[in-house]
Amino acid sequence: MPTFTHRVFNFNAGPAMLPTEVMEEAKSEFLNYKGTGMSVMEMSHRGNVFQNILDESLSDLRELLELPSRYAVVYFPGGATLQFSAIPFNYLKVGESADFALTGVWAKKAYEEAKKFYPNVKSIFNGADSKYMELPTITDEIVNEGAKYVYITSNNTIYGTRYKTFPKLKKAPLFADMTSELLSRKLPIEDFSVIFAGAQKNIGPSGLTLVIYDKEKLPTLDHPIPNLMNFALMEKNGSLYNTPPTYSIYIAGLVFKYLKRKGGLEAMEATNERKAKKLYETIDASNLFYAPVPEEFRSAMNVVFRSHNEALDSKFLALAEEQGFAGLKGYRDMGGFRASIYNAMPVEGVDALISLIKEFERTHG
Protein backbone atom coordinates (compact mmCIF):
# COMPACT_ATOMS: atom_id res chain seq x y z
CA MET A 1 0.00 0.00 0.00
CA PRO A 2 1.43 3.40 -0.93
CA THR A 3 2.07 5.96 1.79
CA PHE A 4 0.70 9.47 1.25
CA THR A 5 1.76 12.73 2.84
CA HIS A 6 -1.43 14.47 1.71
CA ARG A 7 -5.18 13.90 1.68
CA VAL A 8 -6.27 11.46 -1.03
CA PHE A 9 -9.50 11.59 -3.01
CA ASN A 10 -11.65 9.31 -0.87
CA PHE A 11 -14.48 7.69 -2.84
CA ASN A 12 -15.41 5.21 -0.10
CA ALA A 13 -19.14 4.56 0.32
CA GLY A 14 -19.03 4.95 4.10
CA PRO A 15 -17.48 5.77 6.42
CA ALA A 16 -16.85 8.47 3.86
CA MET A 17 -14.76 11.59 3.54
CA LEU A 18 -15.60 14.67 5.58
CA PRO A 19 -15.07 18.27 4.41
CA THR A 20 -11.43 19.23 4.89
CA GLU A 21 -12.30 22.54 6.53
CA VAL A 22 -14.48 20.69 9.06
CA MET A 23 -11.58 18.37 9.85
CA GLU A 24 -9.23 21.33 10.24
CA GLU A 25 -11.66 23.04 12.61
CA ALA A 26 -12.04 19.87 14.67
CA LYS A 27 -8.25 19.50 14.73
CA SER A 28 -7.80 23.03 16.08
CA GLU A 29 -10.30 22.35 18.87
CA PHE A 30 -9.36 18.77 19.58
CA LEU A 31 -7.42 19.20 22.84
CA ASN A 32 -9.03 22.39 24.08
CA TYR A 33 -12.59 23.13 22.97
CA LYS A 34 -13.26 26.86 23.23
CA GLY A 35 -11.12 27.36 26.31
CA THR A 36 -12.60 24.52 28.36
CA GLY A 37 -9.25 22.75 28.59
CA MET A 38 -10.94 19.56 27.38
CA SER A 39 -11.69 17.78 24.16
CA VAL A 40 -15.36 17.38 23.32
CA MET A 41 -14.85 13.63 23.50
CA GLU A 42 -13.81 13.99 27.16
CA MET A 43 -16.56 16.23 28.48
CA SER A 44 -19.77 15.23 30.20
CA HIS A 45 -22.81 14.86 27.99
CA ARG A 46 -24.80 16.35 30.91
CA GLY A 47 -22.77 19.57 31.04
CA ASN A 48 -23.78 22.94 29.62
CA VAL A 49 -20.98 23.02 27.05
CA PHE A 50 -22.04 19.82 25.35
CA GLN A 51 -25.72 20.75 25.67
CA ASN A 52 -24.98 23.89 23.67
CA ILE A 53 -23.21 21.80 21.00
CA LEU A 54 -26.21 19.48 20.81
CA ASP A 55 -28.79 22.27 20.70
CA GLU A 56 -26.92 24.24 18.03
CA SER A 57 -26.52 21.18 15.84
CA LEU A 58 -30.23 20.42 15.96
CA SER A 59 -31.15 24.04 15.31
CA ASP A 60 -28.85 24.20 12.28
CA LEU A 61 -30.21 20.91 10.95
CA ARG A 62 -33.79 22.11 11.27
CA GLU A 63 -32.85 25.24 9.35
CA LEU A 64 -31.14 23.28 6.57
CA LEU A 65 -34.10 20.94 6.14
CA GLU A 66 -36.72 23.66 6.73
CA LEU A 67 -38.43 21.38 9.23
CA PRO A 68 -41.91 22.26 10.49
CA SER A 69 -42.18 22.36 14.27
CA ARG A 70 -44.26 19.19 14.44
CA TYR A 71 -41.24 17.14 13.33
CA ALA A 72 -38.97 15.80 16.04
CA VAL A 73 -35.24 15.36 15.42
CA VAL A 74 -33.48 12.80 17.58
CA TYR A 75 -29.95 11.42 17.64
CA PHE A 76 -29.82 7.64 18.10
CA PRO A 77 -26.85 5.34 18.64
CA GLY A 78 -26.58 2.00 16.91
CA GLY A 79 -26.34 2.95 13.25
CA ALA A 80 -29.20 3.04 10.77
CA THR A 81 -29.65 -0.73 11.06
CA LEU A 82 -31.09 -0.27 14.56
CA GLN A 83 -34.01 1.55 12.94
CA PHE A 84 -34.92 -1.58 10.98
CA SER A 85 -36.21 -2.87 14.32
CA ALA A 86 -37.15 0.41 15.97
CA ILE A 87 -39.56 1.60 13.28
CA PRO A 88 -41.92 -1.39 13.35
CA PHE A 89 -41.83 -1.44 17.17
CA ASN A 90 -42.92 2.21 17.24
CA TYR A 91 -45.53 2.08 14.49
CA LEU A 92 -47.11 -1.39 14.39
CA LYS A 93 -49.43 -3.25 16.75
CA VAL A 94 -49.52 -7.05 16.77
CA GLY A 95 -51.26 -8.20 13.60
CA GLU A 96 -50.77 -4.93 11.72
CA SER A 97 -48.88 -4.55 8.47
CA ALA A 98 -46.70 -2.18 6.45
CA ASP A 99 -45.55 -2.16 2.82
CA PHE A 100 -41.90 -2.35 1.76
CA ALA A 101 -40.31 -1.61 -1.62
CA LEU A 102 -37.38 -4.03 -1.87
CA THR A 103 -34.99 -2.04 -4.03
CA GLY A 104 -31.72 -3.35 -2.61
CA VAL A 105 -29.87 -5.05 0.21
CA TRP A 106 -30.77 -2.53 2.90
CA ALA A 107 -34.48 -2.36 2.08
CA LYS A 108 -34.55 -6.17 2.06
CA LYS A 109 -32.82 -6.31 5.46
CA ALA A 110 -35.30 -3.80 6.88
CA TYR A 111 -38.20 -5.88 5.54
CA GLU A 112 -36.80 -9.12 6.93
CA GLU A 113 -36.21 -7.54 10.34
CA ALA A 114 -39.76 -6.18 10.50
CA LYS A 115 -41.17 -9.55 9.42
CA LYS A 116 -39.50 -11.31 12.39
CA PHE A 117 -41.82 -9.45 14.74
CA TYR A 118 -44.72 -8.47 12.46
CA PRO A 119 -45.25 -11.35 10.01
CA ASN A 120 -48.02 -9.53 8.12
CA VAL A 121 -45.72 -6.92 6.55
CA LYS A 122 -45.71 -7.13 2.76
CA SER A 123 -43.42 -6.48 -0.18
CA ILE A 124 -44.94 -4.29 -2.89
CA PHE A 125 -41.89 -4.44 -5.17
CA ASN A 126 -39.06 -6.94 -5.60
CA GLY A 127 -36.08 -5.36 -7.32
CA ALA A 128 -34.21 -8.66 -7.48
CA ASP A 129 -36.02 -9.33 -10.76
CA SER A 130 -34.01 -6.50 -12.39
CA LYS A 131 -30.87 -7.14 -10.30
CA TYR A 132 -31.85 -3.99 -8.39
CA MET A 133 -31.25 -1.76 -11.40
CA GLU A 134 -34.79 -0.31 -11.37
CA LEU A 135 -37.09 1.40 -8.88
CA PRO A 136 -40.87 1.23 -8.67
CA THR A 137 -43.44 3.93 -9.23
CA ILE A 138 -45.32 3.85 -5.93
CA THR A 139 -48.86 5.15 -5.96
CA ASP A 140 -51.85 4.70 -3.67
CA GLU A 141 -53.18 2.08 -6.09
CA ILE A 142 -50.44 -0.41 -5.20
CA VAL A 143 -50.45 0.26 -1.45
CA ASN A 144 -52.16 -2.56 0.45
CA GLU A 145 -55.31 -1.93 2.44
CA GLY A 146 -54.48 -1.52 6.10
CA ALA A 147 -50.80 -0.70 5.56
CA LYS A 148 -49.67 1.55 8.40
CA TYR A 149 -46.77 2.92 6.38
CA VAL A 150 -44.85 2.49 3.13
CA TYR A 151 -41.09 2.02 3.52
CA ILE A 152 -38.49 2.96 0.91
CA THR A 153 -34.72 3.28 0.71
CA SER A 154 -34.32 6.57 -1.13
CA ASN A 155 -30.80 5.99 -2.46
CA ASN A 156 -29.16 2.60 -2.89
CA THR A 157 -25.47 2.85 -2.09
CA ILE A 158 -24.60 -0.60 -3.41
CA TYR A 159 -26.41 -0.48 -6.75
CA GLY A 160 -26.19 3.23 -7.53
CA THR A 161 -29.92 3.87 -7.84
CA ARG A 162 -32.21 6.51 -6.34
CA TYR A 163 -35.71 7.93 -6.46
CA LYS A 164 -35.33 11.13 -8.43
CA THR A 165 -38.85 12.06 -7.33
CA PHE A 166 -40.65 10.66 -4.32
CA PRO A 167 -44.06 9.03 -3.96
CA LYS A 168 -46.90 11.28 -2.84
CA LEU A 169 -49.26 9.05 -0.88
CA LYS A 170 -52.58 9.59 0.85
CA LYS A 171 -53.31 5.98 1.72
CA ALA A 172 -50.38 5.47 4.12
CA PRO A 173 -47.51 7.56 5.54
CA LEU A 174 -44.18 7.42 3.71
CA PHE A 175 -41.05 6.33 5.63
CA ALA A 176 -37.55 6.58 4.13
CA ASP A 177 -34.08 5.34 4.89
CA MET A 178 -32.01 8.24 3.53
CA THR A 179 -28.66 7.14 4.92
CA SER A 180 -26.69 7.72 1.74
CA GLU A 181 -28.26 10.97 0.58
CA LEU A 182 -29.73 13.02 3.43
CA LEU A 183 -28.47 16.63 3.15
CA SER A 184 -27.39 16.16 -0.48
CA ARG A 185 -30.55 17.71 -1.97
CA LYS A 186 -33.68 19.60 -1.01
CA LEU A 187 -36.55 17.41 0.15
CA PRO A 188 -40.34 17.70 0.21
CA ILE A 189 -40.22 17.04 3.95
CA GLU A 190 -43.96 17.08 4.49
CA ASP A 191 -44.39 14.14 2.10
CA PHE A 192 -42.64 11.98 4.71
CA SER A 193 -43.64 10.87 8.19
CA VAL A 194 -40.28 9.31 9.09
CA ILE A 195 -36.80 9.89 7.68
CA PHE A 196 -33.67 8.35 9.15
CA ALA A 197 -30.03 8.30 8.17
CA GLY A 198 -26.78 6.88 9.44
CA ALA A 199 -24.23 9.66 9.76
CA GLN A 200 -21.31 8.14 7.89
CA LYS A 201 -22.09 9.48 4.40
CA ASN A 202 -22.99 13.18 4.47
CA ILE A 203 -23.32 13.94 8.19
CA GLY A 204 -20.36 12.82 10.27
CA PRO A 205 -18.59 9.79 11.74
CA SER A 206 -20.18 6.35 11.94
CA GLY A 207 -22.10 5.20 15.01
CA LEU A 208 -24.62 8.05 14.97
CA THR A 209 -28.08 8.04 13.38
CA LEU A 210 -30.53 10.87 12.80
CA VAL A 211 -34.24 10.16 13.06
CA ILE A 212 -36.77 12.76 11.93
CA TYR A 213 -40.44 12.02 12.48
CA ASP A 214 -43.83 13.70 12.50
CA LYS A 215 -44.87 13.69 16.16
CA GLU A 216 -48.53 14.01 15.21
CA LYS A 217 -48.40 10.66 13.41
CA LEU A 218 -46.56 8.66 16.08
CA PRO A 219 -49.10 6.17 17.48
CA THR A 220 -49.56 5.32 21.14
CA LEU A 221 -49.01 1.58 21.47
CA ASP A 222 -49.64 -0.81 24.36
CA HIS A 223 -46.68 -3.11 23.87
CA PRO A 224 -43.25 -2.43 25.41
CA ILE A 225 -40.55 -0.89 23.19
CA PRO A 226 -36.85 -1.25 24.02
CA ASN A 227 -35.72 2.06 25.51
CA LEU A 228 -33.04 2.85 22.94
CA MET A 229 -35.56 2.23 20.15
CA ASN A 230 -38.39 4.20 21.71
CA PHE A 231 -38.99 7.34 19.65
CA ALA A 232 -41.09 9.16 22.24
CA LEU A 233 -38.72 8.31 25.10
CA MET A 234 -35.60 9.36 23.20
CA GLU A 235 -37.25 12.62 22.07
CA LYS A 236 -38.52 13.37 25.59
CA ASN A 237 -34.96 13.02 26.86
CA GLY A 238 -33.50 15.25 24.16
CA SER A 239 -31.33 12.47 22.64
CA LEU A 240 -29.73 12.06 26.09
CA TYR A 241 -31.54 9.05 27.56
CA ASN A 242 -28.11 7.39 27.66
CA THR A 243 -24.63 8.65 26.83
CA PRO A 244 -24.78 9.53 23.13
CA PRO A 245 -21.86 9.43 20.69
CA THR A 246 -20.83 12.93 21.76
CA TYR A 247 -17.90 13.50 19.42
CA SER A 248 -19.90 12.31 16.42
CA ILE A 249 -22.62 14.83 17.32
CA TYR A 250 -19.99 17.57 17.59
CA ILE A 251 -18.62 16.73 14.12
CA ALA A 252 -22.15 16.60 12.70
CA GLY A 253 -22.75 20.08 14.09
CA LEU A 254 -19.63 21.35 12.33
CA VAL A 255 -20.83 19.76 9.09
CA PHE A 256 -24.21 21.48 9.38
CA LYS A 257 -22.53 24.86 9.80
CA TYR A 258 -20.29 24.08 6.82
CA LEU A 259 -23.36 23.31 4.68
CA LYS A 260 -24.97 26.58 5.72
CA ARG A 261 -21.80 28.48 4.74
CA LYS A 262 -21.86 26.76 1.35
CA GLY A 263 -25.38 27.98 0.63
CA GLY A 264 -27.53 25.22 2.09
CA LEU A 265 -29.11 22.23 0.41
CA GLU A 266 -30.11 24.01 -2.78
CA ALA A 267 -26.47 24.89 -3.45
CA MET A 268 -25.28 21.40 -2.48
CA GLU A 269 -27.82 19.80 -4.79
CA ALA A 270 -26.69 21.92 -7.74
CA THR A 271 -23.05 20.99 -7.14
CA ASN A 272 -23.85 17.31 -6.61
CA GLU A 273 -25.90 17.10 -9.79
CA ARG A 274 -23.11 18.79 -11.73
CA LYS A 275 -20.49 16.37 -10.36
CA ALA A 276 -22.62 13.32 -11.16
CA LYS A 277 -23.55 14.55 -14.65
CA LYS A 278 -19.98 15.07 -15.78
CA LEU A 279 -18.86 11.69 -14.38
CA TYR A 280 -21.74 9.79 -16.00
CA GLU A 281 -21.11 11.60 -19.30
CA THR A 282 -17.49 10.45 -19.24
CA ILE A 283 -18.47 6.84 -18.52
CA ASP A 284 -21.21 6.86 -21.17
CA ALA A 285 -18.76 8.16 -23.76
CA SER A 286 -16.20 5.48 -22.93
CA ASN A 287 -15.56 2.37 -25.01
CA LEU A 288 -14.03 0.56 -22.04
CA PHE A 289 -16.29 1.53 -19.12
CA TYR A 290 -20.07 1.60 -18.82
CA ALA A 291 -22.74 2.43 -16.24
CA PRO A 292 -25.24 -0.45 -15.79
CA VAL A 293 -28.00 1.64 -14.17
CA PRO A 294 -30.66 3.07 -16.53
CA GLU A 295 -30.38 6.85 -16.69
CA GLU A 296 -33.72 7.54 -14.98
CA PHE A 297 -32.65 5.64 -11.85
CA ARG A 298 -29.03 6.78 -11.52
CA SER A 299 -27.83 7.98 -8.13
CA ALA A 300 -26.06 11.32 -7.76
CA MET A 301 -24.24 10.01 -4.68
CA ASN A 302 -22.96 6.58 -5.74
CA VAL A 303 -21.83 6.23 -9.34
CA VAL A 304 -21.55 2.53 -10.16
CA PHE A 305 -19.63 1.55 -13.29
CA ARG A 306 -17.96 -1.47 -14.82
CA SER A 307 -15.52 -2.34 -17.59
CA HIS A 308 -16.16 -4.40 -20.70
CA ASN A 309 -12.89 -6.21 -19.97
CA GLU A 310 -12.95 -7.45 -16.37
CA ALA A 311 -9.38 -8.70 -16.69
CA LEU A 312 -8.34 -5.04 -16.49
CA ASP A 313 -10.28 -4.28 -13.29
CA SER A 314 -7.45 -5.05 -10.90
CA LYS A 315 -5.03 -2.95 -12.98
CA PHE A 316 -7.39 0.03 -12.89
CA LEU A 317 -7.81 -0.26 -9.12
CA ALA A 318 -4.06 -0.62 -8.56
CA LEU A 319 -3.34 2.47 -10.67
CA ALA A 320 -6.06 4.40 -8.86
CA GLU A 321 -4.58 3.53 -5.47
CA GLU A 322 -1.08 4.48 -6.61
CA GLN A 323 -2.34 7.88 -7.75
CA GLY A 324 -4.25 8.66 -4.55
CA PHE A 325 -7.80 7.47 -5.22
CA ALA A 326 -9.34 5.48 -2.36
CA GLY A 327 -12.48 3.35 -2.26
CA LEU A 328 -13.24 2.81 -5.95
CA LYS A 329 -13.73 -0.94 -5.71
CA GLY A 330 -17.37 -1.96 -6.13
CA TYR A 331 -19.42 -3.60 -3.40
CA ARG A 332 -18.15 -7.08 -2.59
CA ASP A 333 -21.10 -8.88 -4.22
CA MET A 334 -21.22 -6.57 -7.24
CA GLY A 335 -17.68 -6.22 -8.52
CA GLY A 336 -16.75 -3.42 -10.86
CA PHE A 337 -16.30 0.07 -9.49
CA ARG A 338 -18.17 2.61 -7.41
CA ALA A 339 -17.37 6.28 -6.91
CA SER A 340 -19.21 7.72 -3.93
CA ILE A 341 -19.33 11.47 -4.50
CA TYR A 342 -21.02 12.77 -1.38
CA ASN A 343 -21.18 16.44 -0.38
CA ALA A 344 -17.58 16.47 0.83
CA MET A 345 -16.13 15.23 -2.47
CA PRO A 346 -14.83 18.35 -4.22
CA VAL A 347 -15.36 18.95 -7.92
CA GLU A 348 -11.58 18.62 -8.27
CA GLY A 349 -11.83 15.01 -7.08
CA VAL A 350 -14.40 14.15 -9.72
CA ASP A 351 -12.32 15.91 -12.40
CA ALA A 352 -9.27 13.93 -11.32
CA LEU A 353 -11.23 10.66 -11.55
CA ILE A 354 -12.45 11.61 -15.02
CA SER A 355 -8.84 12.20 -16.10
CA LEU A 356 -7.84 8.81 -14.65
CA ILE A 357 -10.65 7.04 -16.53
CA LYS A 358 -9.72 8.71 -19.81
CA GLU A 359 -6.01 8.02 -19.41
CA PHE A 360 -6.58 4.37 -18.49
CA GLU A 361 -8.81 3.90 -21.52
CA ARG A 362 -6.18 5.54 -23.74
CA THR A 363 -3.48 3.14 -22.54
CA HIS A 364 -5.57 -0.03 -22.08
CA GLY A 365 -8.69 0.36 -24.21
C-alpha positions in Angstrom: 0.0 0.0 0.0 1.4 3.4 -0.9 2.1 6.0 1.8 0.7 9.5 1.2 1.8 12.7 2.8 -1.4 14.5 1.7 -5.2 13.9 1.7 -6.3 11.5 -1.0 -9.5 11.6 -3.0 -11.6 9.3 -0.9 -14.5 7.7 -2.8 -15.4 5.2 -0.1 -19.1 4.6 0.3 -19.0 5.0 4.1 -17.5 5.8 6.4 -16.8 8.5 3.9 -14.8 11.6 3.5 -15.6 14.7 5.6 -15.1 18.3 4.4 -11.4 19.2 4.9 -12.3 22.5 6.5 -14.5 20.7 9.1 -11.6 18.4 9.8 -9.2 21.3 10.2 -11.7 23.0 12.6 -12.0 19.9 14.7 -8.3 19.5 14.7 -7.8 23.0 16.1 -10.3 22.3 18.9 -9.4 18.8 19.6 -7.4 19.2 22.8 -9.0 22.4 24.1 -12.6 23.1 23.0 -13.3 26.9 23.2 -11.1 27.4 26.3 -12.6 24.5 28.4 -9.2 22.7 28.6 -10.9 19.6 27.4 -11.7 17.8 24.2 -15.4 17.4 23.3 -14.8 13.6 23.5 -13.8 14.0 27.2 -16.6 16.2 28.5 -19.8 15.2 30.2 -22.8 14.9 28.0 -24.8 16.3 30.9 -22.8 19.6 31.0 -23.8 22.9 29.6 -21.0 23.0 27.0 -22.0 19.8 25.4 -25.7 20.7 25.7 -25.0 23.9 23.7 -23.2 21.8 21.0 -26.2 19.5 20.8 -28.8 22.3 20.7 -26.9 24.2 18.0 -26.5 21.2 15.8 -30.2 20.4 16.0 -31.1 24.0 15.3 -28.8 24.2 12.3 -30.2 20.9 11.0 -33.8 22.1 11.3 -32.9 25.2 9.3 -31.1 23.3 6.6 -34.1 20.9 6.1 -36.7 23.7 6.7 -38.4 21.4 9.2 -41.9 22.3 10.5 -42.2 22.4 14.3 -44.3 19.2 14.4 -41.2 17.1 13.3 -39.0 15.8 16.0 -35.2 15.4 15.4 -33.5 12.8 17.6 -29.9 11.4 17.6 -29.8 7.6 18.1 -26.9 5.3 18.6 -26.6 2.0 16.9 -26.3 3.0 13.2 -29.2 3.0 10.8 -29.7 -0.7 11.1 -31.1 -0.3 14.6 -34.0 1.6 12.9 -34.9 -1.6 11.0 -36.2 -2.9 14.3 -37.1 0.4 16.0 -39.6 1.6 13.3 -41.9 -1.4 13.4 -41.8 -1.4 17.2 -42.9 2.2 17.2 -45.5 2.1 14.5 -47.1 -1.4 14.4 -49.4 -3.3 16.7 -49.5 -7.0 16.8 -51.3 -8.2 13.6 -50.8 -4.9 11.7 -48.9 -4.6 8.5 -46.7 -2.2 6.5 -45.6 -2.2 2.8 -41.9 -2.4 1.8 -40.3 -1.6 -1.6 -37.4 -4.0 -1.9 -35.0 -2.0 -4.0 -31.7 -3.4 -2.6 -29.9 -5.0 0.2 -30.8 -2.5 2.9 -34.5 -2.4 2.1 -34.5 -6.2 2.1 -32.8 -6.3 5.5 -35.3 -3.8 6.9 -38.2 -5.9 5.5 -36.8 -9.1 6.9 -36.2 -7.5 10.3 -39.8 -6.2 10.5 -41.2 -9.6 9.4 -39.5 -11.3 12.4 -41.8 -9.4 14.7 -44.7 -8.5 12.5 -45.3 -11.3 10.0 -48.0 -9.5 8.1 -45.7 -6.9 6.6 -45.7 -7.1 2.8 -43.4 -6.5 -0.2 -44.9 -4.3 -2.9 -41.9 -4.4 -5.2 -39.1 -6.9 -5.6 -36.1 -5.4 -7.3 -34.2 -8.7 -7.5 -36.0 -9.3 -10.8 -34.0 -6.5 -12.4 -30.9 -7.1 -10.3 -31.9 -4.0 -8.4 -31.2 -1.8 -11.4 -34.8 -0.3 -11.4 -37.1 1.4 -8.9 -40.9 1.2 -8.7 -43.4 3.9 -9.2 -45.3 3.9 -5.9 -48.9 5.1 -6.0 -51.9 4.7 -3.7 -53.2 2.1 -6.1 -50.4 -0.4 -5.2 -50.5 0.3 -1.4 -52.2 -2.6 0.4 -55.3 -1.9 2.4 -54.5 -1.5 6.1 -50.8 -0.7 5.6 -49.7 1.5 8.4 -46.8 2.9 6.4 -44.9 2.5 3.1 -41.1 2.0 3.5 -38.5 3.0 0.9 -34.7 3.3 0.7 -34.3 6.6 -1.1 -30.8 6.0 -2.5 -29.2 2.6 -2.9 -25.5 2.8 -2.1 -24.6 -0.6 -3.4 -26.4 -0.5 -6.7 -26.2 3.2 -7.5 -29.9 3.9 -7.8 -32.2 6.5 -6.3 -35.7 7.9 -6.5 -35.3 11.1 -8.4 -38.9 12.1 -7.3 -40.7 10.7 -4.3 -44.1 9.0 -4.0 -46.9 11.3 -2.8 -49.3 9.1 -0.9 -52.6 9.6 0.8 -53.3 6.0 1.7 -50.4 5.5 4.1 -47.5 7.6 5.5 -44.2 7.4 3.7 -41.0 6.3 5.6 -37.6 6.6 4.1 -34.1 5.3 4.9 -32.0 8.2 3.5 -28.7 7.1 4.9 -26.7 7.7 1.7 -28.3 11.0 0.6 -29.7 13.0 3.4 -28.5 16.6 3.1 -27.4 16.2 -0.5 -30.5 17.7 -2.0 -33.7 19.6 -1.0 -36.6 17.4 0.2 -40.3 17.7 0.2 -40.2 17.0 3.9 -44.0 17.1 4.5 -44.4 14.1 2.1 -42.6 12.0 4.7 -43.6 10.9 8.2 -40.3 9.3 9.1 -36.8 9.9 7.7 -33.7 8.3 9.1 -30.0 8.3 8.2 -26.8 6.9 9.4 -24.2 9.7 9.8 -21.3 8.1 7.9 -22.1 9.5 4.4 -23.0 13.2 4.5 -23.3 13.9 8.2 -20.4 12.8 10.3 -18.6 9.8 11.7 -20.2 6.4 11.9 -22.1 5.2 15.0 -24.6 8.0 15.0 -28.1 8.0 13.4 -30.5 10.9 12.8 -34.2 10.2 13.1 -36.8 12.8 11.9 -40.4 12.0 12.5 -43.8 13.7 12.5 -44.9 13.7 16.2 -48.5 14.0 15.2 -48.4 10.7 13.4 -46.6 8.7 16.1 -49.1 6.2 17.5 -49.6 5.3 21.1 -49.0 1.6 21.5 -49.6 -0.8 24.4 -46.7 -3.1 23.9 -43.2 -2.4 25.4 -40.6 -0.9 23.2 -36.8 -1.3 24.0 -35.7 2.1 25.5 -33.0 2.9 22.9 -35.6 2.2 20.1 -38.4 4.2 21.7 -39.0 7.3 19.6 -41.1 9.2 22.2 -38.7 8.3 25.1 -35.6 9.4 23.2 -37.2 12.6 22.1 -38.5 13.4 25.6 -35.0 13.0 26.9 -33.5 15.3 24.2 -31.3 12.5 22.6 -29.7 12.1 26.1 -31.5 9.1 27.6 -28.1 7.4 27.7 -24.6 8.6 26.8 -24.8 9.5 23.1 -21.9 9.4 20.7 -20.8 12.9 21.8 -17.9 13.5 19.4 -19.9 12.3 16.4 -22.6 14.8 17.3 -20.0 17.6 17.6 -18.6 16.7 14.1 -22.2 16.6 12.7 -22.7 20.1 14.1 -19.6 21.4 12.3 -20.8 19.8 9.1 -24.2 21.5 9.4 -22.5 24.9 9.8 -20.3 24.1 6.8 -23.4 23.3 4.7 -25.0 26.6 5.7 -21.8 28.5 4.7 -21.9 26.8 1.3 -25.4 28.0 0.6 -27.5 25.2 2.1 -29.1 22.2 0.4 -30.1 24.0 -2.8 -26.5 24.9 -3.4 -25.3 21.4 -2.5 -27.8 19.8 -4.8 -26.7 21.9 -7.7 -23.1 21.0 -7.1 -23.8 17.3 -6.6 -25.9 17.1 -9.8 -23.1 18.8 -11.7 -20.5 16.4 -10.4 -22.6 13.3 -11.2 -23.5 14.5 -14.6 -20.0 15.1 -15.8 -18.9 11.7 -14.4 -21.7 9.8 -16.0 -21.1 11.6 -19.3 -17.5 10.5 -19.2 -18.5 6.8 -18.5 -21.2 6.9 -21.2 -18.8 8.2 -23.8 -16.2 5.5 -22.9 -15.6 2.4 -25.0 -14.0 0.6 -22.0 -16.3 1.5 -19.1 -20.1 1.6 -18.8 -22.7 2.4 -16.2 -25.2 -0.4 -15.8 -28.0 1.6 -14.2 -30.7 3.1 -16.5 -30.4 6.9 -16.7 -33.7 7.5 -15.0 -32.7 5.6 -11.9 -29.0 6.8 -11.5 -27.8 8.0 -8.1 -26.1 11.3 -7.8 -24.2 10.0 -4.7 -23.0 6.6 -5.7 -21.8 6.2 -9.3 -21.6 2.5 -10.2 -19.6 1.6 -13.3 -18.0 -1.5 -14.8 -15.5 -2.3 -17.6 -16.2 -4.4 -20.7 -12.9 -6.2 -20.0 -12.9 -7.4 -16.4 -9.4 -8.7 -16.7 -8.3 -5.0 -16.5 -10.3 -4.3 -13.3 -7.4 -5.1 -10.9 -5.0 -3.0 -13.0 -7.4 0.0 -12.9 -7.8 -0.3 -9.1 -4.1 -0.6 -8.6 -3.3 2.5 -10.7 -6.1 4.4 -8.9 -4.6 3.5 -5.5 -1.1 4.5 -6.6 -2.3 7.9 -7.7 -4.2 8.7 -4.5 -7.8 7.5 -5.2 -9.3 5.5 -2.4 -12.5 3.4 -2.3 -13.2 2.8 -6.0 -13.7 -0.9 -5.7 -17.4 -2.0 -6.1 -19.4 -3.6 -3.4 -18.2 -7.1 -2.6 -21.1 -8.9 -4.2 -21.2 -6.6 -7.2 -17.7 -6.2 -8.5 -16.7 -3.4 -10.9 -16.3 0.1 -9.5 -18.2 2.6 -7.4 -17.4 6.3 -6.9 -19.2 7.7 -3.9 -19.3 11.5 -4.5 -21.0 12.8 -1.4 -21.2 16.4 -0.4 -17.6 16.5 0.8 -16.1 15.2 -2.5 -14.8 18.4 -4.2 -15.4 19.0 -7.9 -11.6 18.6 -8.3 -11.8 15.0 -7.1 -14.4 14.2 -9.7 -12.3 15.9 -12.4 -9.3 13.9 -11.3 -11.2 10.7 -11.5 -12.4 11.6 -15.0 -8.8 12.2 -16.1 -7.8 8.8 -14.7 -10.6 7.0 -16.5 -9.7 8.7 -19.8 -6.0 8.0 -19.4 -6.6 4.4 -18.5 -8.8 3.9 -21.5 -6.2 5.5 -23.7 -3.5 3.1 -22.5 -5.6 0.0 -22.1 -8.7 0.4 -24.2 
